[in-house]
Amino acid sequence: MSENEKARRSRGRPEPAPVEVREMKLNDLPVVFALGQELFTAEKLPTLYRSWDEHEVVTLFGTDDETCLVAEARGEIIGFALGRIMEKPRNAWRYGWVEWLGVRPGWKRSGIASRLLGRLTELFLEREARMMLVDTDEENTDALAFFEKHGFGHSIRHVYLSCNLDDHPRPRHRRSSAR
């Protein structure tokens, strides 16, 4: 028994449930989507919220299922990592893109995200990717710290602009005619 295990038992904490990181299956799609809906809210992460939808999850699974992973404990999906390989024409480099990474709130800071990212990295290496990419909202300081801890750097700011069309005459007309 390791020193950590002895210390945990002496403090009376229960043993953590074993966690399996595995490839996502078709029947995992609704659970992964629902977990993403819980994590990527408009209030907390508006730029991530705008692109998280059913189509995004289904498309990634349909085109890059081997780089779509889930973490499971006690029969429950507690996290996911969705990635894809990118190849550019006339370019020898392959890129591994970490599209989405999420962990159920009760499991955060338990190493689940690191395990998912580690397995995704292995899959990218097996597919001869030479670089990994990830993006997130600049306000998402937890994610930035996590990815920097795992060797990501050279951050580049990307600006998203928005225009609220509620005041535009055409949508207003469309709304009033739909009533």
trRosetta pair geometry for C-beta under 8 A, 3 or more apart (Angstrom, degrees):
i j d omega theta_ij theta_ji phi_ij phi_ji
1 5 4.8 -117 -175 87 91 130
1 6 5.6 111 126 -57 116 87
2 5 4.8 98 56 7 78 101
2 6 7.1 -140 97 -3 42 87
3 6 5.6 -54 -148 37 34 113
3 7 6.2 34 154 -20 67 106
4 7 5.8 -56 -147 37 30 110
4 8 6.3 30 155 -20 65 107
5 8 5.7 -53 -146 35 31 111
5 9 6.3 28 157 -16 65 107
6 9 6.0 -59 -148 39 28 108
6 10 6.2 25 156 -19 65 110
7 10 5.8 -58 -145 37 29 110
7 11 6.5 22 157 -14 64 108
8 11 6.0 -63 -153 39 29 105
8 13 5.0 -77 -170 63 83 112
8 15 7.3 95 126 -96 136 58
9 12 7.7 48 180 -70 34 24
9 13 7.7 -95 -80 53 24 70
16 19 7.7 -27 140 -25 112 101
16 110 6.9 159 -137 -165 148 126
17 73 4.2 105 105 -176 125 114
17 74 5.0 -55 -154 -36 155 99
18 73 6.8 172 85 -127 40 84
19 71 5.4 3 -179 -176 113 103
19 72 6.9 150 -157 72 63 38
19 73 4.7 -39 -98 -73 74 103
19 78 7.1 -80 -127 51 113 133
19 112 6.3 -120 -168 -106 163 92
19 115 7.0 121 108 68 129 166
20 71 7.2 160 81 -155 42 53
20 72 5.0 -21 61 60 93 93
20 73 7.5 161 16 -75 69 52
21 69 5.9 14 -178 178 91 124
21 70 7.4 -178 -146 91 53 37
21 71 5.1 -24 -95 -98 74 76
21 72 8.0 164 -86 16 27 71
21 115 5.3 -158 -49 141 141 109
21 116 6.0 -170 -129 -90 126 59
21 119 5.0 -169 134 -26 141 157
22 69 6.8 160 85 -151 26 79
22 70 6.2 -20 64 61 75 80
22 72 6.6 -21 23 10 110 117
23 65 6.9 59 -178 153 115 83
23 66 6.5 -43 -123 -133 128 44
23 68 6.8 67 -162 77 71 68
23 69 6.2 -65 -108 -103 36 63
23 70 7.8 29 134 18 16 81
24 28 4.8 -130 -161 76 83 142
24 29 7.4 93 164 -68 120 61
24 32 6.5 3 -135 -49 134 151
24 61 6.3 -91 100 -114 130 108
24 65 6.9 -125 69 -159 92 76
24 68 4.1 -59 27 124 127 100
24 69 6.1 -147 -32 -105 87 8
24 70 5.0 102 -92 -23 79 101
24 80 6.9 42 -82 -138 124 109
24 82 7.7 -2 -14 -94 151 85
25 28 4.9 105 56 -7 68 105
26 29 6.2 -26 -173 -13 43 113
26 61 7.5 126 -104 162 56 139
27 30 7.7 -36 -176 21 49 97
28 31 5.5 -69 -163 47 56 109
28 32 5.5 53 145 -24 88 109
28 70 5.4 -120 -166 -39 150 154
28 77 6.1 118 -148 -76 102 147
29 32 5.9 -59 -141 39 27 108
29 33 6.1 27 161 -19 65 109
29 57 6.0 133 -154 136 87 121
29 58 6.5 50 -152 -87 137 72
29 61 6.2 -68 -95 -21 109 169
30 33 5.7 -56 -145 38 30 112
30 34 6.2 29 157 -18 66 108
31 34 5.8 -54 -146 38 30 110
31 35 6.3 30 154 -19 64 106
31 77 4.7 115 131 35 133 139
32 35 5.8 -55 -147 37 30 111
32 36 6.4 32 153 -19 64 106
32 57 6.0 157 104 -149 113 135
32 70 6.5 -108 -81 -93 112 113
32 77 6.5 -80 -70 148 68 156
32 80 4.8 76 -133 -71 106 162
32 82 7.8 105 175 -56 139 119
33 36 5.7 -57 -152 37 30 112
33 37 6.5 36 150 -23 64 103
33 54 5.8 22 -134 -104 145 68
33 57 5.0 -121 -82 13 92 167
34 37 5.5 -48 -150 31 34 116
34 38 6.6 36 150 -19 63 103
35 38 5.5 -54 -154 35 35 114
35 39 6.3 23 153 -12 68 110
35 77 6.6 -111 -35 110 147 111
35 79 7.8 -165 160 -108 153 26
35 80 6.7 132 82 2 139 118
35 102 6.1 155 133 112 106 132
35 104 6.3 -74 -141 -80 117 82
36 39 5.7 -61 -140 43 33 104
36 40 5.5 -10 177 16 74 114
36 52 5.0 -160 154 -167 119 131
36 57 7.0 -164 13 -70 154 126
36 80 7.5 -55 -58 54 96 135
36 100 6.7 -14 -111 -172 124 143
36 102 5.9 168 -97 10 66 164
37 40 7.1 -60 -113 54 18 81
37 41 7.8 59 169 -81 50 71
37 52 7.0 -179 -81 128 50 126
38 41 7.5 -28 178 -52 23 100
38 104 7.9 19 94 -123 141 68
38 105 7.9 -107 142 -19 119 105
39 45 7.8 0 140 25 69 137
39 102 4.5 173 44 -147 173 130
39 105 7.9 180 -96 -51 84 83
40 44 7.6 -135 -147 76 28 107
40 45 5.2 -75 -144 74 65 125
40 48 4.3 -112 -144 122 114 110
40 49 5.0 174 149 -82 86 60
40 52 4.4 110 87 -9 148 157
40 102 7.4 -85 -35 -90 95 138
41 44 4.7 71 60 21 95 98
41 45 6.6 97 54 34 51 77
41 49 5.9 -1 151 -92 15 128
42 45 8.0 -87 -114 69 13 47
42 46 5.3 42 -160 -107 59 75
42 49 4.5 -170 -79 131 55 168
42 50 7.9 82 -108 -56 84 68
43 46 7.7 80 -47 -63 6 83
44 49 7.9 125 61 -49 72 119
45 48 4.1 -6 139 37 120 116
45 49 5.7 144 92 -29 74 89
45 137 5.4 -169 -148 4 85 146
45 139 7.7 -172 -112 78 65 105
45 140 6.0 34 -111 -78 111 116
46 49 5.4 -53 -138 35 31 117
46 50 6.5 37 163 -29 64 100
46 137 7.4 107 51 -107 63 146
47 50 6.0 -45 -151 22 31 113
47 51 7.6 3 159 3 57 105
47 137 4.7 150 44 -90 118 102
47 160 5.7 157 -114 13 116 158
48 51 6.6 -78 -160 46 35 92
48 52 6.0 32 153 -28 75 113
48 136 7.1 -6 -67 -145 119 67
48 137 6.0 -91 -24 -28 97 112
48 140 7.6 59 -24 -59 132 145
49 52 6.0 -59 -137 30 30 108
51 56 6.2 101 156 -83 76 149
52 56 6.1 -105 -137 51 35 151
52 100 7.4 102 -106 -110 100 134
53 56 5.2 107 54 1 64 102
53 57 7.6 -137 99 0 37 88
54 57 6.0 -63 -155 40 35 106
54 58 5.9 26 156 -13 72 114
55 58 5.9 -60 -139 44 28 107
55 59 5.8 29 161 -22 66 112
56 59 6.1 -58 -143 36 21 110
56 60 6.5 18 160 -14 59 108
56 99 7.9 -175 176 160 106 131
56 100 7.8 101 142 -40 122 138
57 60 6.1 -58 -149 37 27 107
57 61 6.3 22 156 -13 63 111
57 82 7.1 -113 -125 -95 66 161
58 61 5.8 -60 -146 42 29 109
58 62 5.9 28 156 -21 66 113
59 62 5.6 -58 -142 39 27 111
59 63 6.1 0 167 1 65 113
60 63 6.5 -71 -139 48 24 92
60 64 5.6 -47 -171 51 66 103
60 68 5.9 126 131 -83 103 122
60 82 4.9 48 141 -180 156 122
60 83 8.0 121 -166 56 122 15
60 84 6.2 -117 -138 -57 89 114
60 99 6.1 -144 -108 63 143 161
60 100 7.8 -125 -21 16 174 115
61 64 7.5 -73 -102 65 13 60
61 65 5.3 46 -170 -97 58 81
61 68 5.2 -25 -100 -9 69 174
61 82 7.7 -65 -58 -131 71 115
62 65 7.1 39 -87 -52 8 97
63 84 6.9 20 102 -125 107 124
64 67 4.8 -36 160 46 107 103
64 68 6.4 121 105 -33 80 94
64 82 7.9 107 89 -176 115 77
64 83 6.8 -112 140 99 139 53
64 84 4.1 -142 -42 -112 168 82
64 85 6.6 167 -123 15 122 74
65 68 5.4 -59 -147 28 41 116
66 123 6.5 175 139 -159 91 130
67 82 7.4 85 120 -169 79 42
67 83 4.0 -85 155 77 117 92
67 84 5.9 164 77 -86 138 32
67 85 6.7 151 -21 -28 154 81
67 96 7.5 -159 -141 -148 148 97
67 120 6.3 76 -161 -140 87 86
67 123 5.2 167 -103 123 83 143
67 124 7.2 67 -119 -66 129 74
67 127 7.9 -55 -63 -3 122 150
68 80 7.5 -7 -176 -171 76 105
68 81 7.6 -177 -150 93 37 56
68 82 5.0 9 -120 -121 83 75
68 83 7.2 -165 -74 33 48 58
69 80 6.5 161 90 -156 58 58
69 81 4.6 4 57 55 107 92
69 82 7.6 -159 30 -74 62 41
69 83 7.9 13 4 10 98 99
69 116 5.7 168 98 -147 129 87
69 119 5.8 127 -118 97 165 129
69 120 6.2 -126 7 -68 136 89
70 77 5.0 -52 -172 -135 128 108
70 79 6.9 149 -163 86 55 52
70 80 5.0 -24 -105 -100 67 81
71 77 7.1 108 72 -159 50 61
71 78 5.3 -62 100 67 99 85
71 79 3.9 15 37 56 118 100
71 80 7.1 -138 13 -65 76 37
71 103 7.3 -1 46 -115 138 88
71 107 7.9 -180 104 145 133 155
71 112 5.0 149 119 -162 172 105
71 115 6.6 95 -101 86 128 120
71 116 5.7 -86 -42 -67 114 106
72 75 6.9 -1 178 -131 109 12
72 76 6.6 160 -154 76 71 33
72 77 5.5 -40 -96 -95 79 53
72 78 6.8 141 -116 10 24 85
73 76 6.1 -28 71 59 64 85
73 78 5.2 3 21 -10 104 138
73 107 7.5 158 21 -105 141 138
77 80 6.8 20 175 -57 117 98
77 104 7.9 137 116 -41 60 121
78 103 6.5 17 144 -158 78 73
78 104 4.5 -85 -156 16 67 122
78 106 7.9 -86 -144 72 110 90
78 107 4.6 73 173 -17 123 165
78 112 6.2 -96 112 -137 110 158
79 101 7.8 8 -179 -175 103 67
79 102 6.2 -168 -146 100 69 53
79 103 4.0 -11 -101 -107 115 69
79 104 6.3 -110 -61 -2 68 75
79 107 6.5 -117 -44 96 108 139
79 112 4.6 149 -10 150 156 126
79 113 6.6 -136 -156 -75 148 59
79 116 5.7 -120 128 -47 123 143
80 100 6.8 6 108 114 103 106
80 101 7.4 -159 96 -137 57 37
80 102 5.7 8 51 54 84 87
80 116 7.1 118 158 -140 13 147
81 98 6.8 -49 -166 -147 100 94
81 100 7.1 176 -149 93 35 62
81 101 4.9 10 -111 -108 80 81
81 113 7.9 123 -71 -146 109 59
81 116 3.8 156 -28 164 126 113
81 117 6.4 180 -111 -71 149 48
81 119 7.3 148 52 69 144 99
81 120 4.8 -107 135 -51 141 135
82 99 4.8 -55 103 69 92 110
82 100 4.2 21 42 49 108 100
82 101 7.7 -149 26 -64 63 49
83 96 6.0 9 175 -179 131 88
83 97 6.0 162 -159 83 77 53
83 98 5.2 -38 -99 -106 103 46
83 99 5.8 171 -106 6 35 85
83 120 5.0 120 -13 -158 146 122
83 123 7.3 143 71 82 136 127
83 124 7.0 -74 144 -64 149 107
84 96 7.8 167 86 -153 33 51
84 97 5.2 -13 61 57 79 103
84 99 6.1 46 2 -34 97 123
85 94 5.8 -10 -170 179 103 112
85 95 7.1 144 -161 77 52 49
85 96 6.1 -30 -101 -99 64 61
85 97 7.6 169 -97 14 14 83
85 124 6.9 161 -91 -125 89 75
85 127 5.3 -94 -89 131 145 147
85 129 6.2 -135 -125 -74 92 111
86 94 7.0 155 76 -166 50 60
86 95 4.3 -17 59 63 103 103
86 96 7.8 -171 17 -79 80 14
86 97 5.5 57 -19 -22 116 119
86 133 7.9 -16 23 30 135 130
87 91 7.4 174 -177 72 62 98
87 94 5.5 -26 -91 -113 81 82
87 95 7.7 -178 -72 24 36 76
88 91 3.9 21 80 32 103 138
88 93 7.2 15 32 69 106 86
88 95 7.9 44 -19 0 98 113
93 130 4.9 -92 -142 45 87 130
93 131 6.5 11 -176 11 125 108
94 127 6.7 -124 136 128 150 90
94 128 5.6 81 36 102 140 79
94 129 4.6 -103 107 -106 97 55
94 130 6.1 113 51 3 64 81
95 129 5.9 57 -161 -150 11 105
95 130 7.4 -49 -82 53 51 71
95 131 5.3 -28 -117 75 80 90
95 132 7.2 137 -170 -108 71 24
95 133 5.7 12 179 -3 121 114
96 120 7.2 146 169 153 129 91
96 121 7.4 130 109 -119 160 46
96 123 7.7 134 -131 92 134 81
96 124 3.1 -13 -82 -127 153 135
96 127 7.4 123 -83 68 103 116
96 129 3.8 45 -32 -174 96 174
96 131 7.3 -167 29 96 74 41
96 132 4.5 -29 74 -107 101 78
96 133 7.2 168 85 21 50 68
97 132 7.5 164 -86 -160 25 60
97 133 4.9 -20 -111 67 72 100
97 134 7.4 147 -164 -81 56 47
98 101 6.0 -4 172 -37 114 115
98 117 7.0 4 -116 -123 143 88
98 120 6.3 87 -104 132 95 151
98 132 6.4 40 -21 179 100 106
98 133 7.0 -161 22 90 74 47
98 134 4.1 -12 59 -93 112 101
101 113 6.0 81 163 -145 117 97
101 116 6.3 151 -142 106 99 132
101 117 6.5 17 -124 -71 146 93
101 134 7.8 -14 -2 -139 125 129
101 143 7.8 138 72 -132 111 107
103 107 5.2 -118 170 91 104 102
103 108 5.3 135 98 -87 121 66
103 110 7.9 -176 176 41 144 93
103 112 4.8 128 -124 87 129 125
103 113 5.1 -89 -33 -57 132 92
103 116 7.7 -162 -72 2 99 141
104 107 4.8 62 68 19 88 111
104 108 7.7 -136 90 -37 43 74
105 108 5.9 -30 -153 -12 38 114
107 110 5.2 -82 -174 30 66 133
107 112 5.2 28 147 -9 117 150
108 112 7.8 -88 -103 39 30 114
108 113 7.7 22 -132 -20 65 119
111 114 5.0 -57 -158 44 62 117
111 115 5.9 65 144 -26 83 101
112 115 5.8 -57 -150 35 31 110
112 116 6.4 29 154 -17 66 106
113 116 5.7 -54 -146 38 32 111
113 117 6.1 29 156 -16 67 108
113 146 6.3 -29 122 -163 144 142
114 117 5.8 -56 -143 41 29 109
114 118 6.0 34 155 -24 64 108
114 150 7.1 -174 -122 -86 80 122
115 118 5.6 -52 -144 35 29 115
115 119 6.4 26 158 -16 63 104
116 119 6.1 -57 -150 37 28 106
116 120 6.3 27 153 -17 64 109
117 120 5.6 -55 -144 40 32 112
117 121 6.2 39 153 -25 65 104
117 150 5.9 -27 132 -149 151 164
118 121 5.6 -51 -149 32 29 115
118 122 6.7 33 151 -20 62 102
119 122 5.5 -49 -153 32 36 114
119 123 6.6 36 150 -18 66 103
120 123 5.6 -52 -151 36 35 112
120 124 6.5 36 151 -20 66 103
121 124 5.7 -53 -149 35 32 111
121 125 6.4 32 153 -18 65 105
121 132 6.7 -44 -112 -70 82 152
122 125 5.7 -57 -150 37 31 111
122 126 6.4 34 152 -21 65 105
123 126 5.6 -51 -148 34 33 114
123 127 6.5 17 156 -5 64 109
124 127 5.9 -68 -151 48 31 102
124 129 3.9 -45 175 32 94 139
124 132 6.0 73 129 -88 172 101
125 128 7.5 41 -177 -79 35 24
125 129 6.6 -76 -74 47 32 86
129 132 6.6 73 133 -72 135 69
132 152 7.3 -88 96 -93 105 98
134 147 5.6 -145 78 -126 145 144
134 152 6.0 -49 39 -118 117 157
135 158 7.0 -9 -149 21 133 142
136 140 4.7 -93 154 65 118 139
136 143 4.4 -147 -167 114 170 143
136 144 6.5 -146 75 -62 130 71
136 147 7.3 178 2 -10 132 143
137 140 4.4 99 65 -15 88 106
137 143 7.7 86 47 48 72 138
138 144 7.5 46 -145 -67 45 137
138 157 6.7 11 -74 -123 141 87
140 143 4.1 5 136 28 115 117
140 144 6.2 137 96 -22 72 88
141 144 5.4 -52 -142 38 36 114
141 145 6.1 36 159 -19 68 105
142 145 6.0 -57 -150 38 27 108
142 146 6.3 30 152 -22 63 109
143 146 5.5 -54 -146 36 32 115
143 147 6.2 24 160 -13 68 106
144 147 6.2 -59 -145 40 27 102
144 148 6.2 25 157 -17 64 111
144 155 7.5 13 -141 -91 107 149
145 148 5.8 -57 -143 40 28 111
145 149 6.2 35 155 -24 63 107
146 149 5.8 -58 -154 33 27 114
146 150 6.6 8 154 -4 63 111
147 150 5.7 -65 -148 47 35 104
147 152 4.0 -28 159 43 97 138
148 151 7.9 154 -173 18 29 9
148 152 5.9 -83 -82 69 37 79
148 153 6.4 75 -126 -83 77 72
164 167 6.7 60 108 9 96 95
165 168 4.5 -33 -163 10 75 126
165 171 5.2 94 139 -5 106 148
166 171 6.9 -88 -116 92 28 136
166 172 7.6 75 177 -70 49 90
167 172 7.6 4 -155 -47 21 123
168 171 5.3 70 74 17 100 100
168 172 6.9 -176 87 -10 49 92
169 172 5.6 -66 -148 41 33 113
169 173 6.1 35 158 -23 71 107
170 173 5.7 -54 -149 34 30 111
170 174 6.5 29 153 -18 64 106
171 174 5.3 -54 -147 38 38 114
171 175 6.2 39 154 -22 70 101
172 175 5.8 -51 -149 34 31 110
172 176 6.4 24 155 -14 65 107
173 176 6.0 -58 -145 39 29 105
173 177 6.2 22 158 -14 65 110
174 177 6.1 -59 -144 40 27 105
174 178 6.3 29 156 -24 63 110
175 178 5.8 -60 -150 32 29 112
175 179 7.1 37 153 -33 61 99
176 179 6.0 -43 -159 13 37 116
